[in-house]
Amino acid sequence: MKNRPDLSSLEFKLHAEELAHLSVPLRIAMAVKHWVAKGLLRADDQLPSSRQLALRLKVARESVEIAYSQLEAEGYLLRRMGSGSFISATAIPQLSGASAVRRRSGPLAVTPVQVLSHRGEAIHSGGGVVDQPVVRPFVAGVPDLRSFPVDIWKKIYSQVLRETGSRALQAGDPAGEAQLRRNIAHHIALQRGVHCSEAQVIVLTSSQQALALTATMLFDEGDAFAIENPCYHGARRAYEANGLKLVPVPVDDNGLRTEILTQLAPARGVYITPSHQYPTGSTLSLERRQALLAWAYENSAWIIEDDYDSEFHYDGHPTSSVQGLDPHERTIYVGTFSKSMFPSLRIGYMVVPLKLVQPMATARTLMDGHCSVIHQLTLSRFIEDGHFSKHVRKMRSVYRARRDAFVFEFAKHLEGTATVTVPKGGLQAACQVADSRSEQAWINMARDQDIDLPRLSRLYIGTPQQFGWLAGFAAYTPDEIRLALIKLKETWRQQRRR
Ligand SMILES: Cc1ncc(COP(=O)(O)O)c(C=O)c1O
C-alpha cells in the first residue's frame, strides 16, 4: 500500500511566515520539497489529488495544479494519468547506508543540513528562468539563428580585434563601451521614441540583469510591487527573489488595467511590457499610458518598461515607448539584443535617469563587472554599418510569414481544439484551451512527439484565467511548423480513438 502523508505539516509550512511573500503555488511546491528534504516523503509516496489538497488547504485547485506541474518539471514528482502524483526517486537526497535506513524513523531521523538560506531556497524552488538550449517546435521566444549573418559578424569581429588590439581584451566600463551606448541611444530614439542621452544607457548582459538591478537598487524587501497578470516569469522571479510583495494587476486587450492599479494601495513600482504584453500580445493604450505615468508621478513609483521584442511588429507600427512620454523621469526603459541578434550574445541595456547611472553601474560591479568588450565593440560596428537594421528588416518579414503559416496551418489541422490569438508582433502566439485538464493533456501528448507546448497558465499569479500554450513560431520554417502541427493532429486523433 502506498504511503499517503499526513497533510498537517504541509498546512503549517504553507502558512509559515518566511514564505508569506511567495505565491500560493510556490509555497505548496516549497512545502513538498521541505518534506522531501526532511525525509518525510520517499520515492513512490503518493500525494493527494489536486482537488483533495486544494480543499484541505483552502486554496484554488489551479494553485495546486501549478505547484504539481512545477514539481514535475523539476523532477520531484511523477504524474501518471489516471493514477495520481508520486514522489520521484530522483527527488530523494542520496543518504548512505544506515542513515538512509533511519531516515524515516521519527526522532532519530537524519535532518539534512540546511544548505540554502530562506531566500536561496525561494530562488531555487522558483526554478529561475532558463532559456531552452534546444530549439524545437514550439519552444517560445527563440529567434531564427539559422538566418543570422555569421560571416558578417565574423568579419567585423576580426576587424575590431585588428584595429583595437589588446584594448578589446581588457576589462571594460561597468556602464558599457561609449560607442555602443551612443549607437543604442541613437537607435532607440529613432525606432522607439526613447528620450535619452548616451550617458543614460547602461549596457548589461540581458534584460534579466536590468530587472535584477532595478529590484535591488530601487526597492526594499517587503515593498509592494505591481506586475502584469499574466506576466513574464523572468520578471516575476527577479522581483520575488528580492523579497518584493507582488501585486498582480490584470490585463485586457488594452494592456494593464490602470483603473485597477490606481485603486490599489500604492505600490513602489510596476513592471510592464506595453508594446506587446507578455504573453497576451495586447498593446497598452495611450489613455492607460497617461494614467500610468500620472500614477507613477503621484506615488513616486518607478515604471519598469520591458520593450523586449518591439523590433518585430507585423501589422502597422508599434506604439512608441512609455519612457518617451514621461516628463518626470519615473520610467526605466529595458531592451535586449537576445531576440534581434542572438541569445548567447548576452547584451541588453537599460535607460535610466542620469542620477541613477552611477549607483546602477556600481551595483553592476558586484555582479559581473561589465559585458565582453570585444562583443560590445563588434555589436556597435554591426549597428553603425547598417547590418543591424538590415537584419531586423529581413527577420521581420521572415517572422511575419511564419506567424501567418502558424495561424493558417493551425486552423487547417487543429481547428476547434484551441483558439489562437493572432499576435501583432513578437516571436510567439498564445493558444487557448478550455481548462487545465486539456492544457495538461495537450502538453503530455506533444511531449511524446518531441514538441514543446510552453504552458500558458503558469504565467498567472494566483488563479489562472486562461489555459493553453505560448507557442513559439519564429525559429521554425513553415514546413517545420506544418509537420509539427500534423504530428499533433495525429496524436490527438489516436488519443480520441482509445
Ligand atoms: C518579456 C521578456 N523580457 C525579457 C526577456 C529576456 O531577455 P534577456 O535574454 O535579455 O534576458 C524575454 C525572453 O524571452 C521576455 O520574454
The ligand as an SDF file (V2000), in Angstrom:
LIG
                    3D

 16 16  0  0  0  0  0  0  0  0999 V2000
    9.1970   39.7590  -21.7160 C   0  0  0  0  0  0  0  0  0  0  0  0
   10.6310   39.3350  -21.8330 C   0  0  0  0  0  0  0  0  0  0  0  0
   11.5790   40.1180  -21.3150 N   0  0  0  0  0  0  0  0  0  0  0  0
   12.8750   39.7590  -21.3820 C   0  0  0  0  0  0  0  0  0  0  0  0
   13.2710   38.5770  -21.9650 C   0  0  0  0  0  0  0  0  0  0  0  0
   14.6950   38.0880  -21.9430 C   0  0  0  0  0  0  0  0  0  0  0  0
   15.6300   38.8500  -22.4560 O   0  0  0  0  0  0  0  0  0  0  0  0
   17.1430   38.6240  -21.9990 P   0  0  0  0  0  0  0  0  0  0  0  0
   17.6510   37.4050  -22.7030 O   0  0  0  0  0  0  0  0  0  0  0  0
   17.8090   39.8660  -22.4450 O   0  0  0  0  0  0  0  0  0  0  0  0
   17.1400   38.4750  -20.5070 O   0  0  0  0  0  0  0  0  0  0  0  0
   12.3300   37.7360  -22.5090 C   0  0  0  0  0  0  0  0  0  0  0  0
   12.7610   36.4500  -23.0830 C   0  0  0  0  0  0  0  0  0  0  0  0
   12.0140   35.6360  -23.5370 O   0  0  0  0  0  0  0  0  0  0  0  0
   10.9830   38.1260  -22.4480 C   0  0  0  0  0  0  0  0  0  0  0  0
   10.0530   37.3280  -22.9550 O   0  0  0  0  0  0  0  0  0  0  0  0
  1  2  1  0
  2  3  1  0
  2 15  2  0
  3  4  2  0
  4  5  1  0
  5  6  1  0
  5 12  2  0
  6  7  1  0
  7  8  1  0
  8  9  2  0
  8 10  1  0
  8 11  1  0
 12 13  1  0
 12 15  1  0
 13 14  2  0
 15 16  1  0
M  END
$$$$
